[in-house]
Amino acid sequence: MAPSSNTRPILLIVDGDPEVLRALAFMAETRGYGVIGCATAAGALADLDGSVSCLVLDQNLPDVPGVRLLKQIRDAGIRTPALLMATSPSAALQIQAAAAAAPIVEKPLLDESLFQQIENLLAGA
């Protein structure tokens, strides 16, 4: 179910591939989300504020891995719900993501798993 316009959650989507970022932003907006899009971890850190409802972080960012960005965010005391997107995540990545309370959604994103995970995070599941 799409969020109502009164309680429109804001997603901070971070992906270094501009085409993927545009596609994810479009898909999120058609589902009623507001979107802040960033191509780098540095940009995400600059844009992260109290209005962001959920973080959608690609593991393969151009400046630092997504899980390292998430650790920086958590170390700063920010507990915004988050998920990582990764292709064939290693066991080590799965452990790191679990430690940061971030589910992993595997790429390519060919089904509704990304938005189902976002809904779960926003619902506190």
Chimera marker file (.cmm) of the C-alpha trace (Angstrom):
<marker_set name="trace">
<marker id="1" x="0.000" y="0.000" z="0.000" r="1" g="1" b="0" radius="0.5"/>
<marker id="2" x="1.384" y="3.431" z="-0.907" r="1" g="1" b="0" radius="0.5"/>
<marker id="3" x="1.826" y="5.966" z="1.875" r="1" g="1" b="0" radius="0.5"/>
<marker id="4" x="-0.691" y="8.805" z="2.033" r="1" g="1" b="0" radius="0.5"/>
<marker id="5" x="0.441" y="12.237" z="0.935" r="1" g="1" b="0" radius="0.5"/>
<marker id="6" x="0.042" y="13.530" z="4.518" r="1" g="1" b="0" radius="0.5"/>
<marker id="7" x="2.633" y="11.095" z="5.835" r="1" g="1" b="0" radius="0.5"/>
<marker id="8" x="4.792" y="10.809" z="2.756" r="1" g="1" b="0" radius="0.5"/>
<marker id="9" x="7.991" y="9.036" z="3.843" r="1" g="1" b="0" radius="0.5"/>
<marker id="10" x="11.246" y="10.344" z="2.429" r="1" g="1" b="0" radius="0.5"/>
<marker id="11" x="13.775" y="7.837" z="1.079" r="1" g="1" b="0" radius="0.5"/>
<marker id="12" x="17.456" y="8.719" z="0.811" r="1" g="1" b="0" radius="0.5"/>
<marker id="13" x="18.572" y="6.554" z="-2.120" r="1" g="1" b="0" radius="0.5"/>
<marker id="14" x="22.325" y="6.286" z="-2.659" r="1" g="1" b="0" radius="0.5"/>
<marker id="15" x="23.566" y="4.601" z="-5.826" r="1" g="1" b="0" radius="0.5"/>
<marker id="16" x="26.593" y="5.511" z="-7.920" r="1" g="1" b="0" radius="0.5"/>
<marker id="17" x="24.978" y="4.443" z="-11.195" r="1" g="1" b="0" radius="0.5"/>
<marker id="18" x="22.940" y="7.433" z="-12.437" r="1" g="1" b="0" radius="0.5"/>
<marker id="19" x="20.559" y="5.258" z="-14.466" r="1" g="1" b="0" radius="0.5"/>
<marker id="20" x="19.834" y="2.972" z="-11.518" r="1" g="1" b="0" radius="0.5"/>
<marker id="21" x="19.411" y="5.980" z="-9.242" r="1" g="1" b="0" radius="0.5"/>
<marker id="22" x="16.904" y="7.565" z="-11.643" r="1" g="1" b="0" radius="0.5"/>
<marker id="23" x="14.994" y="4.298" z="-12.025" r="1" g="1" b="0" radius="0.5"/>
<marker id="24" x="14.817" y="3.708" z="-8.264" r="1" g="1" b="0" radius="0.5"/>
<marker id="25" x="13.738" y="7.302" z="-7.648" r="1" g="1" b="0" radius="0.5"/>
<marker id="26" x="11.015" y="6.994" z="-10.283" r="1" g="1" b="0" radius="0.5"/>
<marker id="27" x="9.755" y="3.697" z="-8.848" r="1" g="1" b="0" radius="0.5"/>
<marker id="28" x="9.726" y="5.144" z="-5.325" r="1" g="1" b="0" radius="0.5"/>
<marker id="29" x="7.922" y="8.321" z="-6.387" r="1" g="1" b="0" radius="0.5"/>
<marker id="30" x="5.232" y="6.331" z="-8.217" r="1" g="1" b="0" radius="0.5"/>
<marker id="31" x="4.654" y="4.505" z="-4.911" r="1" g="1" b="0" radius="0.5"/>
<marker id="32" x="4.140" y="7.774" z="-3.075" r="1" g="1" b="0" radius="0.5"/>
<marker id="33" x="7.565" y="8.263" z="-1.511" r="1" g="1" b="0" radius="0.5"/>
<marker id="34" x="9.562" y="11.450" z="-1.508" r="1" g="1" b="0" radius="0.5"/>
<marker id="35" x="13.121" y="10.889" z="-2.713" r="1" g="1" b="0" radius="0.5"/>
<marker id="36" x="16.501" y="12.417" z="-2.069" r="1" g="1" b="0" radius="0.5"/>
<marker id="37" x="18.983" y="10.881" z="-4.497" r="1" g="1" b="0" radius="0.5"/>
<marker id="38" x="22.758" y="10.796" z="-4.067" r="1" g="1" b="0" radius="0.5"/>
<marker id="39" x="25.551" y="9.190" z="-6.064" r="1" g="1" b="0" radius="0.5"/>
<marker id="40" x="28.163" y="9.063" z="-3.276" r="1" g="1" b="0" radius="0.5"/>
<marker id="41" x="28.511" y="8.414" z="0.431" r="1" g="1" b="0" radius="0.5"/>
<marker id="42" x="29.784" y="11.970" z="0.894" r="1" g="1" b="0" radius="0.5"/>
<marker id="43" x="26.646" y="13.324" z="-0.752" r="1" g="1" b="0" radius="0.5"/>
<marker id="44" x="24.466" y="11.091" z="1.388" r="1" g="1" b="0" radius="0.5"/>
<marker id="45" x="26.103" y="12.314" z="4.580" r="1" g="1" b="0" radius="0.5"/>
<marker id="46" x="25.566" y="15.912" z="3.467" r="1" g="1" b="0" radius="0.5"/>
<marker id="47" x="21.878" y="15.297" z="2.623" r="1" g="1" b="0" radius="0.5"/>
<marker id="48" x="20.953" y="13.140" z="5.616" r="1" g="1" b="0" radius="0.5"/>
<marker id="49" x="18.687" y="15.019" z="7.974" r="1" g="1" b="0" radius="0.5"/>
<marker id="50" x="15.715" y="14.448" z="10.224" r="1" g="1" b="0" radius="0.5"/>
<marker id="51" x="13.262" y="14.363" z="7.312" r="1" g="1" b="0" radius="0.5"/>
<marker id="52" x="14.647" y="11.073" z="5.952" r="1" g="1" b="0" radius="0.5"/>
<marker id="53" x="12.465" y="8.074" z="6.822" r="1" g="1" b="0" radius="0.5"/>
<marker id="54" x="14.556" y="5.280" z="5.314" r="1" g="1" b="0" radius="0.5"/>
<marker id="55" x="18.031" y="4.830" z="3.809" r="1" g="1" b="0" radius="0.5"/>
<marker id="56" x="18.454" y="2.776" z="0.635" r="1" g="1" b="0" radius="0.5"/>
<marker id="57" x="22.191" y="2.260" z="0.179" r="1" g="1" b="0" radius="0.5"/>
<marker id="58" x="23.985" y="0.504" z="-2.643" r="1" g="1" b="0" radius="0.5"/>
<marker id="59" x="26.977" y="-1.514" z="-1.472" r="1" g="1" b="0" radius="0.5"/>
<marker id="60" x="29.047" y="-0.585" z="-4.522" r="1" g="1" b="0" radius="0.5"/>
<marker id="61" x="29.399" y="3.191" z="-4.145" r="1" g="1" b="0" radius="0.5"/>
<marker id="62" x="32.209" y="5.075" z="-5.903" r="1" g="1" b="0" radius="0.5"/>
<marker id="63" x="33.762" y="6.501" z="-2.715" r="1" g="1" b="0" radius="0.5"/>
<marker id="64" x="33.145" y="3.941" z="0.082" r="1" g="1" b="0" radius="0.5"/>
<marker id="65" x="31.206" y="0.689" z="0.388" r="1" g="1" b="0" radius="0.5"/>
<marker id="66" x="27.585" y="1.131" z="1.436" r="1" g="1" b="0" radius="0.5"/>
<marker id="67" x="28.101" y="-0.899" z="4.600" r="1" g="1" b="0" radius="0.5"/>
<marker id="68" x="30.921" y="1.452" z="5.630" r="1" g="1" b="0" radius="0.5"/>
<marker id="69" x="28.649" y="4.443" z="4.998" r="1" g="1" b="0" radius="0.5"/>
<marker id="70" x="26.011" y="2.784" z="7.157" r="1" g="1" b="0" radius="0.5"/>
<marker id="71" x="28.557" y="2.234" z="9.932" r="1" g="1" b="0" radius="0.5"/>
<marker id="72" x="29.490" y="5.945" z="9.797" r="1" g="1" b="0" radius="0.5"/>
<marker id="73" x="25.805" y="6.842" z="10.050" r="1" g="1" b="0" radius="0.5"/>
<marker id="74" x="25.251" y="4.470" z="12.985" r="1" g="1" b="0" radius="0.5"/>
<marker id="75" x="28.444" y="5.668" z="14.719" r="1" g="1" b="0" radius="0.5"/>
<marker id="76" x="27.022" y="9.210" z="14.497" r="1" g="1" b="0" radius="0.5"/>
<marker id="77" x="24.015" y="8.002" z="16.500" r="1" g="1" b="0" radius="0.5"/>
<marker id="78" x="21.588" y="8.080" z="13.579" r="1" g="1" b="0" radius="0.5"/>
<marker id="79" x="19.161" y="5.142" z="13.753" r="1" g="1" b="0" radius="0.5"/>
<marker id="80" x="17.117" y="5.825" z="10.610" r="1" g="1" b="0" radius="0.5"/>
<marker id="81" x="15.920" y="2.487" z="9.176" r="1" g="1" b="0" radius="0.5"/>
<marker id="82" x="18.225" y="1.326" z="6.391" r="1" g="1" b="0" radius="0.5"/>
<marker id="83" x="18.751" y="-1.401" z="3.861" r="1" g="1" b="0" radius="0.5"/>
<marker id="84" x="21.635" y="-2.342" z="1.620" r="1" g="1" b="0" radius="0.5"/>
<marker id="85" x="21.414" y="-3.315" z="-2.035" r="1" g="1" b="0" radius="0.5"/>
<marker id="86" x="24.107" y="-5.744" z="-3.157" r="1" g="1" b="0" radius="0.5"/>
<marker id="87" x="24.871" y="-8.252" z="-5.863" r="1" g="1" b="0" radius="0.5"/>
<marker id="88" x="25.788" y="-11.668" z="-4.461" r="1" g="1" b="0" radius="0.5"/>
<marker id="89" x="26.455" y="-10.442" z="-0.905" r="1" g="1" b="0" radius="0.5"/>
<marker id="90" x="29.271" y="-12.252" z="0.878" r="1" g="1" b="0" radius="0.5"/>
<marker id="91" x="28.837" y="-13.852" z="4.291" r="1" g="1" b="0" radius="0.5"/>
<marker id="92" x="30.980" y="-11.071" z="5.779" r="1" g="1" b="0" radius="0.5"/>
<marker id="93" x="28.722" y="-8.404" z="4.270" r="1" g="1" b="0" radius="0.5"/>
<marker id="94" x="25.643" y="-10.193" z="5.571" r="1" g="1" b="0" radius="0.5"/>
<marker id="95" x="27.126" y="-10.204" z="9.082" r="1" g="1" b="0" radius="0.5"/>
<marker id="96" x="28.037" y="-6.494" z="8.882" r="1" g="1" b="0" radius="0.5"/>
<marker id="97" x="24.586" y="-5.583" z="7.591" r="1" g="1" b="0" radius="0.5"/>
<marker id="98" x="22.891" y="-7.618" z="10.314" r="1" g="1" b="0" radius="0.5"/>
<marker id="99" x="25.009" y="-5.868" z="12.952" r="1" g="1" b="0" radius="0.5"/>
<marker id="100" x="23.708" y="-2.532" z="11.621" r="1" g="1" b="0" radius="0.5"/>
<marker id="101" x="20.106" y="-3.860" z="11.559" r="1" g="1" b="0" radius="0.5"/>
<marker id="102" x="19.974" y="-3.459" z="7.773" r="1" g="1" b="0" radius="0.5"/>
<marker id="103" x="18.441" y="-6.131" z="5.564" r="1" g="1" b="0" radius="0.5"/>
<marker id="104" x="20.093" y="-6.790" z="2.218" r="1" g="1" b="0" radius="0.5"/>
<marker id="105" x="18.097" y="-6.706" z="-1.001" r="1" g="1" b="0" radius="0.5"/>
<marker id="106" x="19.908" y="-8.484" z="-3.791" r="1" g="1" b="0" radius="0.5"/>
<marker id="107" x="20.429" y="-6.848" z="-7.160" r="1" g="1" b="0" radius="0.5"/>
<marker id="108" x="19.248" y="-6.977" z="-9.831" r="1" g="1" b="0" radius="0.5"/>
<marker id="109" x="15.963" y="-5.719" z="-8.431" r="1" g="1" b="0" radius="0.5"/>
<marker id="110" x="13.585" y="-7.715" z="-10.581" r="1" g="1" b="0" radius="0.5"/>
<marker id="111" x="10.737" y="-8.046" z="-8.109" r="1" g="1" b="0" radius="0.5"/>
<marker id="112" x="9.002" y="-6.138" z="-5.340" r="1" g="1" b="0" radius="0.5"/>
<marker id="113" x="11.475" y="-7.183" z="-2.633" r="1" g="1" b="0" radius="0.5"/>
<marker id="114" x="13.041" y="-3.713" z="-2.348" r="1" g="1" b="0" radius="0.5"/>
<marker id="115" x="9.779" y="-1.918" z="-1.653" r="1" g="1" b="0" radius="0.5"/>
<marker id="116" x="8.510" y="-4.735" z="0.541" r="1" g="1" b="0" radius="0.5"/>
<marker id="117" x="11.637" y="-4.352" z="2.691" r="1" g="1" b="0" radius="0.5"/>
<marker id="118" x="11.157" y="-0.570" z="2.810" r="1" g="1" b="0" radius="0.5"/>
<marker id="119" x="7.547" y="-1.059" z="3.957" r="1" g="1" b="0" radius="0.5"/>
<marker id="120" x="8.721" y="-3.542" z="6.616" r="1" g="1" b="0" radius="0.5"/>
<marker id="121" x="11.340" y="-1.109" z="7.896" r="1" g="1" b="0" radius="0.5"/>
<marker id="122" x="8.908" y="1.796" z="8.012" r="1" g="1" b="0" radius="0.5"/>
<marker id="123" x="6.382" y="-0.370" z="9.845" r="1" g="1" b="0" radius="0.5"/>
<marker id="124" x="9.009" y="-1.303" z="12.413" r="1" g="1" b="0" radius="0.5"/>
<marker id="125" x="9.054" y="-4.974" z="11.433" r="1" g="1" b="0" radius="0.5"/>
<link id1="1" id2="2" r="1" g="1" b="0" radius="0.2"/>
<link id1="2" id2="3" r="1" g="1" b="0" radius="0.2"/>
<link id1="3" id2="4" r="1" g="1" b="0" radius="0.2"/>
<link id1="4" id2="5" r="1" g="1" b="0" radius="0.2"/>
<link id1="5" id2="6" r="1" g="1" b="0" radius="0.2"/>
<link id1="6" id2="7" r="1" g="1" b="0" radius="0.2"/>
<link id1="7" id2="8" r="1" g="1" b="0" radius="0.2"/>
<link id1="8" id2="9" r="1" g="1" b="0" radius="0.2"/>
<link id1="9" id2="10" r="1" g="1" b="0" radius="0.2"/>
<link id1="10" id2="11" r="1" g="1" b="0" radius="0.2"/>
<link id1="11" id2="12" r="1" g="1" b="0" radius="0.2"/>
<link id1="12" id2="13" r="1" g="1" b="0" radius="0.2"/>
<link id1="13" id2="14" r="1" g="1" b="0" radius="0.2"/>
<link id1="14" id2="15" r="1" g="1" b="0" radius="0.2"/>
<link id1="15" id2="16" r="1" g="1" b="0" radius="0.2"/>
<link id1="16" id2="17" r="1" g="1" b="0" radius="0.2"/>
<link id1="17" id2="18" r="1" g="1" b="0" radius="0.2"/>
<link id1="18" id2="19" r="1" g="1" b="0" radius="0.2"/>
<link id1="19" id2="20" r="1" g="1" b="0" radius="0.2"/>
<link id1="20" id2="21" r="1" g="1" b="0" radius="0.2"/>
<link id1="21" id2="22" r="1" g="1" b="0" radius="0.2"/>
<link id1="22" id2="23" r="1" g="1" b="0" radius="0.2"/>
<link id1="23" id2="24" r="1" g="1" b="0" radius="0.2"/>
<link id1="24" id2="25" r="1" g="1" b="0" radius="0.2"/>
<link id1="25" id2="26" r="1" g="1" b="0" radius="0.2"/>
<link id1="26" id2="27" r="1" g="1" b="0" radius="0.2"/>
<link id1="27" id2="28" r="1" g="1" b="0" radius="0.2"/>
<link id1="28" id2="29" r="1" g="1" b="0" radius="0.2"/>
<link id1="29" id2="30" r="1" g="1" b="0" radius="0.2"/>
<link id1="30" id2="31" r="1" g="1" b="0" radius="0.2"/>
<link id1="31" id2="32" r="1" g="1" b="0" radius="0.2"/>
<link id1="32" id2="33" r="1" g="1" b="0" radius="0.2"/>
<link id1="33" id2="34" r="1" g="1" b="0" radius="0.2"/>
<link id1="34" id2="35" r="1" g="1" b="0" radius="0.2"/>
<link id1="35" id2="36" r="1" g="1" b="0" radius="0.2"/>
<link id1="36" id2="37" r="1" g="1" b="0" radius="0.2"/>
<link id1="37" id2="38" r="1" g="1" b="0" radius="0.2"/>
<link id1="38" id2="39" r="1" g="1" b="0" radius="0.2"/>
<link id1="39" id2="40" r="1" g="1" b="0" radius="0.2"/>
<link id1="40" id2="41" r="1" g="1" b="0" radius="0.2"/>
<link id1="41" id2="42" r="1" g="1" b="0" radius="0.2"/>
<link id1="42" id2="43" r="1" g="1" b="0" radius="0.2"/>
<link id1="43" id2="44" r="1" g="1" b="0" radius="0.2"/>
<link id1="44" id2="45" r="1" g="1" b="0" radius="0.2"/>
<link id1="45" id2="46" r="1" g="1" b="0" radius="0.2"/>
<link id1="46" id2="47" r="1" g="1" b="0" radius="0.2"/>
<link id1="47" id2="48" r="1" g="1" b="0" radius="0.2"/>
<link id1="48" id2="49" r="1" g="1" b="0" radius="0.2"/>
<link id1="49" id2="50" r="1" g="1" b="0" radius="0.2"/>
<link id1="50" id2="51" r="1" g="1" b="0" radius="0.2"/>
<link id1="51" id2="52" r="1" g="1" b="0" radius="0.2"/>
<link id1="52" id2="53" r="1" g="1" b="0" radius="0.2"/>
<link id1="53" id2="54" r="1" g="1" b="0" radius="0.2"/>
<link id1="54" id2="55" r="1" g="1" b="0" radius="0.2"/>
<link id1="55" id2="56" r="1" g="1" b="0" radius="0.2"/>
<link id1="56" id2="57" r="1" g="1" b="0" radius="0.2"/>
<link id1="57" id2="58" r="1" g="1" b="0" radius="0.2"/>
<link id1="58" id2="59" r="1" g="1" b="0" radius="0.2"/>
<link id1="59" id2="60" r="1" g="1" b="0" radius="0.2"/>
<link id1="60" id2="61" r="1" g="1" b="0" radius="0.2"/>
<link id1="61" id2="62" r="1" g="1" b="0" radius="0.2"/>
<link id1="62" id2="63" r="1" g="1" b="0" radius="0.2"/>
<link id1="63" id2="64" r="1" g="1" b="0" radius="0.2"/>
<link id1="64" id2="65" r="1" g="1" b="0" radius="0.2"/>
<link id1="65" id2="66" r="1" g="1" b="0" radius="0.2"/>
<link id1="66" id2="67" r="1" g="1" b="0" radius="0.2"/>
<link id1="67" id2="68" r="1" g="1" b="0" radius="0.2"/>
<link id1="68" id2="69" r="1" g="1" b="0" radius="0.2"/>
<link id1="69" id2="70" r="1" g="1" b="0" radius="0.2"/>
<link id1="70" id2="71" r="1" g="1" b="0" radius="0.2"/>
<link id1="71" id2="72" r="1" g="1" b="0" radius="0.2"/>
<link id1="72" id2="73" r="1" g="1" b="0" radius="0.2"/>
<link id1="73" id2="74" r="1" g="1" b="0" radius="0.2"/>
<link id1="74" id2="75" r="1" g="1" b="0" radius="0.2"/>
<link id1="75" id2="76" r="1" g="1" b="0" radius="0.2"/>
<link id1="76" id2="77" r="1" g="1" b="0" radius="0.2"/>
<link id1="77" id2="78" r="1" g="1" b="0" radius="0.2"/>
<link id1="78" id2="79" r="1" g="1" b="0" radius="0.2"/>
<link id1="79" id2="80" r="1" g="1" b="0" radius="0.2"/>
<link id1="80" id2="81" r="1" g="1" b="0" radius="0.2"/>
<link id1="81" id2="82" r="1" g="1" b="0" radius="0.2"/>
<link id1="82" id2="83" r="1" g="1" b="0" radius="0.2"/>
<link id1="83" id2="84" r="1" g="1" b="0" radius="0.2"/>
<link id1="84" id2="85" r="1" g="1" b="0" radius="0.2"/>
<link id1="85" id2="86" r="1" g="1" b="0" radius="0.2"/>
<link id1="86" id2="87" r="1" g="1" b="0" radius="0.2"/>
<link id1="87" id2="88" r="1" g="1" b="0" radius="0.2"/>
<link id1="88" id2="89" r="1" g="1" b="0" radius="0.2"/>
<link id1="89" id2="90" r="1" g="1" b="0" radius="0.2"/>
<link id1="90" id2="91" r="1" g="1" b="0" radius="0.2"/>
<link id1="91" id2="92" r="1" g="1" b="0" radius="0.2"/>
<link id1="92" id2="93" r="1" g="1" b="0" radius="0.2"/>
<link id1="93" id2="94" r="1" g="1" b="0" radius="0.2"/>
<link id1="94" id2="95" r="1" g="1" b="0" radius="0.2"/>
<link id1="95" id2="96" r="1" g="1" b="0" radius="0.2"/>
<link id1="96" id2="97" r="1" g="1" b="0" radius="0.2"/>
<link id1="97" id2="98" r="1" g="1" b="0" radius="0.2"/>
<link id1="98" id2="99" r="1" g="1" b="0" radius="0.2"/>
<link id1="99" id2="100" r="1" g="1" b="0" radius="0.2"/>
<link id1="100" id2="101" r="1" g="1" b="0" radius="0.2"/>
<link id1="101" id2="102" r="1" g="1" b="0" radius="0.2"/>
<link id1="102" id2="103" r="1" g="1" b="0" radius="0.2"/>
<link id1="103" id2="104" r="1" g="1" b="0" radius="0.2"/>
<link id1="104" id2="105" r="1" g="1" b="0" radius="0.2"/>
<link id1="105" id2="106" r="1" g="1" b="0" radius="0.2"/>
<link id1="106" id2="107" r="1" g="1" b="0" radius="0.2"/>
<link id1="107" id2="108" r="1" g="1" b="0" radius="0.2"/>
<link id1="108" id2="109" r="1" g="1" b="0" radius="0.2"/>
<link id1="109" id2="110" r="1" g="1" b="0" radius="0.2"/>
<link id1="110" id2="111" r="1" g="1" b="0" radius="0.2"/>
<link id1="111" id2="112" r="1" g="1" b="0" radius="0.2"/>
<link id1="112" id2="113" r="1" g="1" b="0" radius="0.2"/>
<link id1="113" id2="114" r="1" g="1" b="0" radius="0.2"/>
<link id1="114" id2="115" r="1" g="1" b="0" radius="0.2"/>
<link id1="115" id2="116" r="1" g="1" b="0" radius="0.2"/>
<link id1="116" id2="117" r="1" g="1" b="0" radius="0.2"/>
<link id1="117" id2="118" r="1" g="1" b="0" radius="0.2"/>
<link id1="118" id2="119" r="1" g="1" b="0" radius="0.2"/>
<link id1="119" id2="120" r="1" g="1" b="0" radius="0.2"/>
<link id1="120" id2="121" r="1" g="1" b="0" radius="0.2"/>
<link id1="121" id2="122" r="1" g="1" b="0" radius="0.2"/>
<link id1="122" id2="123" r="1" g="1" b="0" radius="0.2"/>
<link id1="123" id2="124" r="1" g="1" b="0" radius="0.2"/>
<link id1="124" id2="125" r="1" g="1" b="0" radius="0.2"/>
</marker_set>
